[in-house]
Amino acid sequence: MYAGMLKVKVCDDRATLGAMAAKQAASAIRDAIQAKGNARVIFAAAPSQNEMLAALVQEKGIDWSLVTALHMDEYIGLPKNSPARFSYYLHRHCFDLLPFGKICLLDDGTENVAPDVLCARYNSCLAEGPIDVVCMGIGENGHIAFNDPPVADFNDPLQVKIVTLDEACRRQQVNDGCFPDFDSVPKQAITLTVPTLMGGICLVCSVPGRLKRKAVTDTISAPISTDCPATILRTHSNATLFVDHDSYAG
């Protein structure tokens, strides 16, 4: 099934969704390595990615030493040892489990560096080559990365920027179990912008769960606008949205 150019695959359950998404991501990584000797992959950090990452680390036939892993977004202001950090999540679910050739983090919390300096530093990492694969999700408010409706810009001149998180986005972090309450969720973050994500050659979007049903419905059928940033996925020539029977209304 297609929504615009976006391929939509409805899976029986979260495990099947994760396995199918991982196979597509792995195939794209292998293709990039075969074509040019390396691959560059952006990873999202969220519970929606658990099953996909668990399956991806089991994929065979990938020389991970030829793969650069990139970080999609990160909170501003969390302690360096906070398990809510996206860098912590990615290390636990992926980065520590595979022998990547290089890992580019927006902020791992080990340095006291201003957010604007982190953004400038990350621009250099992004400039090292094209992005072959983006492994991503969609937020309850339709965001991609931390491009919430109030700050999303389909023609953003920046590759990475500082954003203020909207209320729906912050509540999702509580719904996901990442924070104990709303006031604990940081108000700002660093995110890759919409054009940076859309610049990936292959987009693999994993969106399970009933709480994502409205976001999936809007992504597929709402007008393409920043009211639901994920609607822009319908304009990408090689993007696949993996959903399950909980997140897809049918």
SELO-69425 format. One record per residue (C-alpha): x, y, z. Coordinates in Angstrom, 1 decimal, always signed. Each point is the difference from the previous one (the first is absolute). Layout:
// SELO-69425
+--------+--------+--------+
:      x :      y :      z :
+--------+--------+--------+
:      X :      Y :      Z :
...
+--------+--------+--------+
// end
This chain:
// SELO-69425
+--------+--------+--------+
:      x :      y :      z :
+--------+--------+--------+
:   +0.0 :   +0.0 :   +0.0 :
:   +1.2 :   +3.5 :   -0.8 :
:   -0.9 :   +3.5 :   +1.4 :
:   +1.5 :   +2.3 :   -2.6 :
:   +3.5 :   -1.5 :   -0.6 :
:   +0.1 :   -1.3 :   +3.6 :
:   -0.2 :   -3.8 :   +0.2 :
:   -2.1 :   -1.2 :   +2.9 :
:   +0.4 :   -3.6 :   +1.4 :
:   -2.5 :   -1.2 :   +2.6 :
:   +1.5 :   -2.7 :   +2.2 :
:   -1.8 :   -2.4 :   +2.4 :
:   +1.8 :   +1.1 :   +3.1 :
:   +3.0 :   +2.0 :   +1.4 :
:   +2.5 :   -2.8 :   -0.4 :
:   -0.9 :   -0.6 :   -3.6 :
:   +0.1 :   +3.7 :   -0.7 :
:   +3.5 :   +0.2 :   +1.6 :
:   +1.3 :   -2.9 :   -2.0 :
:   -1.3 :   +1.3 :   -3.3 :
:   +1.3 :   +3.5 :   +0.6 :
:   +3.4 :   -1.4 :   +1.0 :
:   +0.2 :   -2.1 :   -3.2 :
:   -0.6 :   +3.1 :   -2.1 :
:   +2.5 :   +2.1 :   +1.8 :
:   +2.6 :   -2.8 :   -0.2 :
:   -0.6 :   -0.4 :   -3.7 :
:   +0.5 :   +3.7 :   -0.6 :
:   +3.2 :   -0.1 :   +2.1 :
:   +1.4 :   -2.9 :   -1.9 :
:   -0.9 :   +1.7 :   -3.3 :
:   +1.8 :   +3.2 :   +1.1 :
:   +3.1 :   -1.9 :   +1.0 :
:   +0.1 :   -2.0 :   -3.3 :
:   -0.5 :   +3.2 :   -2.0 :
:   +2.5 :   +2.3 :   +1.7 :
:   +1.8 :   -1.9 :   +2.7 :
:   -1.7 :   +1.5 :   +3.0 :
:   -3.4 :   +1.0 :   +1.4 :
:   -1.2 :   +2.8 :   +2.2 :
:   -3.1 :   -0.6 :   +2.1 :
:   -2.1 :   +2.3 :   +2.3 :
:   -1.7 :   -1.7 :   +2.9 :
:   -3.0 :   +1.2 :   +2.0 :
:   -0.2 :   -0.8 :   +3.8 :
:   -3.4 :   -0.9 :   +1.3 :
:   -1.9 :   -3.1 :   +1.2 :
:   -1.6 :   -0.2 :   -3.4 :
:   +3.4 :   -1.0 :   -1.3 :
:   +0.6 :   -2.9 :   +2.5 :
:   -1.1 :   -2.9 :   -2.2 :
:   +1.7 :   +1.4 :   -3.2 :
:   +3.3 :   +0.5 :   +1.7 :
:   -0.1 :   -3.4 :   +1.7 :
:   -0.5 :   -1.6 :   -3.4 :
:   +2.5 :   +2.2 :   -1.7 :
:   +2.9 :   -1.0 :   +2.3 :
:   -0.7 :   -3.6 :   -1.0 :
:   +0.2 :   +0.6 :   -3.7 :
:   +2.8 :   -1.8 :   -1.8 :
:   +2.3 :   +1.0 :   -2.9 :
:   +0.7 :   +3.6 :   +1.1 :
:   +3.5 :   +1.2 :   +0.6 :
:   -0.9 :   +2.4 :   +2.7 :
:   +3.6 :   +1.4 :   +0.1 :
:   -1.0 :   +1.7 :   -3.3 :
:   -3.1 :   +1.7 :   +1.5 :
:   -0.2 :   +3.4 :   +1.7 :
:   -2.8 :   +0.3 :   +2.5 :
:   -1.6 :   +3.4 :   +0.5 :
:   -2.1 :   +1.3 :   +2.8 :
:   -3.4 :   +1.6 :   -0.9 :
:   -0.9 :   +2.2 :   +3.0 :
:   +0.9 :   +0.6 :   +3.6 :
:   -1.4 :   +1.8 :   +3.0 :
:   +1.6 :   +3.1 :   +1.4 :
:   +0.8 :   +0.2 :   +3.7 :
:   -0.2 :   -3.6 :   +1.2 :
:   +2.8 :   -1.3 :   +2.3 :
:   +2.7 :   -1.9 :   -1.8 :
:   -1.0 :   -3.2 :   +1.7 :
:   -3.7 :   +0.3 :   -0.6 :
:   -1.5 :   -3.2 :   -1.6 :
:   -2.5 :   +2.3 :   -1.8 :
:   +2.7 :   +1.2 :   -2.2 :
:   -0.4 :   -1.1 :   -3.6 :
:   +3.7 :   -0.7 :   -0.2 :
:   -0.4 :   -2.4 :   +3.0 :
:   -2.9 :   -1.8 :   -1.8 :
:   +2.0 :   -0.4 :   -3.3 :
:   +3.0 :   -1.3 :   +1.8 :
:   -2.1 :   -2.6 :   +1.9 :
:   -2.1 :   -1.1 :   -3.0 :
:   +2.5 :   +0.3 :   -2.9 :
:   +3.3 :   +1.9 :   +0.3 :
:   +1.5 :   -2.3 :   +2.6 :
:   -1.2 :   -3.1 :   -1.8 :
:   +1.5 :   +0.6 :   -3.4 :
:   +3.6 :   +0.8 :   -1.0 :
:   -0.7 :   +3.3 :   -1.9 :
:   +2.8 :   +1.6 :   -1.8 :
:   -1.0 :   +3.4 :   +1.4 :
:   -2.7 :   +1.3 :   +2.3 :
:   -1.1 :   +3.7 :   -0.2 :
:   -1.9 :   +1.2 :   +3.1 :
:   -1.7 :   +3.4 :   +0.3 :
:   +0.9 :   +0.0 :   +3.7 :
:   +1.0 :   -2.9 :   +2.3 :
:   +0.0 :   +2.2 :   +3.1 :
:   +3.7 :   -0.4 :   +0.7 :
:   +0.8 :   +3.6 :   -1.0 :
:   -1.3 :   +3.3 :   +1.3 :
:   -0.6 :   +1.5 :   -3.5 :
:   -2.6 :   +2.6 :   -1.0 :
:   -2.8 :   -1.4 :   -2.2 :
:   +0.8 :   +2.4 :   -2.8 :
:   +3.6 :   -1.3 :   +0.0 :
:   -1.3 :   -3.6 :   -0.1 :
:   -2.2 :   +0.9 :   -3.0 :
:   +3.0 :   +1.5 :   -1.9 :
:   +2.1 :   -3.0 :   +0.8 :
:   -2.7 :   -2.4 :   -1.3 :
:   -0.2 :   +1.9 :   -3.2 :
:   +3.5 :   -1.2 :   -0.7 :
:   -0.9 :   -3.6 :   +0.6 :
:   -3.0 :   +0.3 :   -2.3 :
:   +2.2 :   +1.6 :   -2.7 :
:   +2.2 :   -3.1 :   -0.2 :
:   -2.3 :   -1.7 :   -2.5 :
:   -3.5 :   -0.8 :   -1.0 :
:   -2.4 :   -1.8 :   +2.3 :
:   -0.8 :   -3.5 :   -1.3 :
:   -2.7 :   -1.1 :   +2.5 :
:   -2.2 :   +1.8 :   +2.5 :
:   -1.5 :   -2.3 :   +2.7 :
:   -2.7 :   +2.1 :   +1.4 :
:   -3.4 :   +0.1 :   +1.7 :
:   -3.0 :   +2.4 :   +0.2 :
:   -1.1 :   +1.8 :   +3.2 :
:   -3.5 :   +0.1 :   +1.4 :
:   -0.2 :   +3.6 :   -1.3 :
:   +1.3 :   -1.0 :   -3.5 :
:   +3.5 :   +1.2 :   +0.6 :
:   +3.0 :   -1.5 :   -1.6 :
:   +3.1 :   +0.2 :   +2.2 :
:   -0.8 :   +3.0 :   +2.2 :
:   -1.6 :   +2.0 :   -2.8 :
:   -3.3 :   +0.6 :   +1.8 :
:   -2.7 :   +1.8 :   -1.9 :
:   +0.8 :   +3.5 :   +1.4 :
:   +3.7 :   -0.2 :   -1.0 :
:   +0.0 :   -2.3 :   -3.1 :
:   +1.1 :   +1.6 :   -3.2 :
:   +0.0 :   -2.0 :   -3.2 :
:   +2.4 :   +2.5 :   -1.6 :
:   +2.2 :   +0.5 :   +3.1 :
:   +3.3 :   +1.6 :   -0.9 :
:   +1.7 :   -1.8 :   +2.9 :
:   +1.1 :   -3.6 :   +0.3 :
:   -0.2 :   -0.2 :   +3.7 :
:   -1.5 :   +2.5 :   +2.4 :
:   -1.2 :   +0.7 :   +3.6 :
:   -3.7 :   -0.3 :   +0.5 :
:   -2.6 :   +0.5 :   +2.7 :
:   -2.1 :   -3.1 :   +0.5 :
:   -3.8 :   +0.4 :   -0.1 :
:   -2.3 :   -1.3 :   +2.7 :
:   -1.2 :   -3.1 :   -2.0 :
:   +3.6 :   -1.0 :   -0.6 :
:   +1.0 :   +0.3 :   +3.6 :
:   -3.1 :   -2.0 :   +1.1 :
:   +1.0 :   -2.8 :   -2.4 :
:   +3.3 :   -0.4 :   +1.8 :
:   -2.0 :   -0.7 :   +3.2 :
:   -2.4 :   -2.3 :   -1.9 :
:   +3.1 :   -1.9 :   -1.3 :
:   +1.2 :   -0.5 :   +3.6 :
:   +3.2 :   +2.1 :   -0.6 :
:   -0.8 :   +2.5 :   +2.8 :
:   -2.1 :   -0.4 :   +3.2 :
:   -2.0 :   +3.2 :   -0.6 :
:   -0.5 :   +2.9 :   -2.4 :
:   +2.1 :   +2.5 :   +2.0 :
:   +3.0 :   -2.4 :   -0.2 :
:   +0.1 :   +0.2 :   -3.8 :
:   +2.4 :   +2.6 :   -1.4 :
:   -1.4 :   +3.0 :   -1.8 :
:   +2.6 :   +0.1 :   -2.7 :
:   +2.0 :   -2.3 :   -2.3 :
:   +2.3 :   -0.2 :   -2.9 :
:   -1.4 :   -1.6 :   -3.1 :
:   +0.9 :   -0.7 :   -3.6 :
:   -2.4 :   +2.0 :   -2.2 :
:   -2.6 :   -1.2 :   -2.4 :
:   +2.2 :   +0.5 :   -3.2 :
:   +2.8 :   -1.9 :   +1.7 :
:   -2.2 :   -3.0 :   +0.6 :
:   -1.6 :   +0.2 :   -3.4 :
:   +3.4 :   +0.1 :   -1.5 :
:   +0.6 :   -3.6 :   +0.9 :
:   +0.0 :   -2.4 :   -3.0 :
:   -2.1 :   -2.6 :   +1.8 :
:   -2.5 :   +0.8 :   +2.8 :
:   -1.1 :   -2.8 :   +2.3 :
:   -2.8 :   +1.2 :   +2.3 :
:   -1.2 :   -2.3 :   +2.8 :
:   -3.2 :   +1.0 :   +1.8 :
:   -1.7 :   -2.6 :   +2.2 :
:   -2.6 :   +0.4 :   +2.7 :
:   -3.5 :   +1.4 :   +0.6 :
:   +1.2 :   +3.4 :   +1.2 :
:   +1.4 :   +0.6 :   -3.5 :
:   -3.2 :   -0.7 :   -1.8 :
:   -1.1 :   +3.6 :   -0.6 :
:   +3.6 :   +0.9 :   -1.1 :
:   +0.1 :   -2.8 :   -2.5 :
:   -3.5 :   +0.8 :   -1.3 :
:   +1.0 :   +3.7 :   -0.5 :
:   +3.4 :   -1.0 :   -1.5 :
:   -1.8 :   -2.0 :   -2.7 :
:   -3.1 :   +2.1 :   -0.7 :
:   +0.3 :   +3.6 :   +1.4 :
:   +1.1 :   +2.9 :   -2.2 :
:   +3.8 :   +0.2 :   -0.3 :
:   +0.9 :   +2.7 :   +2.5 :
:   +1.9 :   +0.7 :   +3.1 :
:   -3.3 :   -0.5 :   +2.0 :
:   +1.2 :   -3.7 :   -0.3 :
:   +3.7 :   +0.2 :   -0.9 :
:   +0.0 :   -3.8 :   -0.9 :
:   -2.3 :   +0.7 :   -3.0 :
:   +3.2 :   +1.1 :   -1.8 :
:   +1.0 :   -3.6 :   -0.2 :
:   -2.6 :   -0.4 :   -2.8 :
:   +2.3 :   +2.0 :   -2.3 :
:   +3.1 :   -2.2 :   +0.4 :
:   +0.8 :   -2.5 :   -2.8 :
:   +1.4 :   -2.7 :   +2.3 :
:   -1.8 :   +0.1 :   +3.3 :
:   -1.9 :   -2.9 :   +1.7 :
:   -2.3 :   +0.4 :   +3.0 :
:   -0.3 :   -3.2 :   +2.1 :
:   -3.1 :   -0.1 :   +2.2 :
:   -1.8 :   -2.7 :   +2.0 :
:   -3.7 :   -0.6 :   +0.5 :
:   +0.0 :   +2.2 :   +3.1 :
:   +1.5 :   +3.0 :   -1.7 :
:   -1.9 :   -0.4 :   -3.4 :
:   -3.7 :   +0.8 :   -0.1 :
:   -0.6 :   -1.7 :   -3.3 :
+--------+--------+--------+
// end
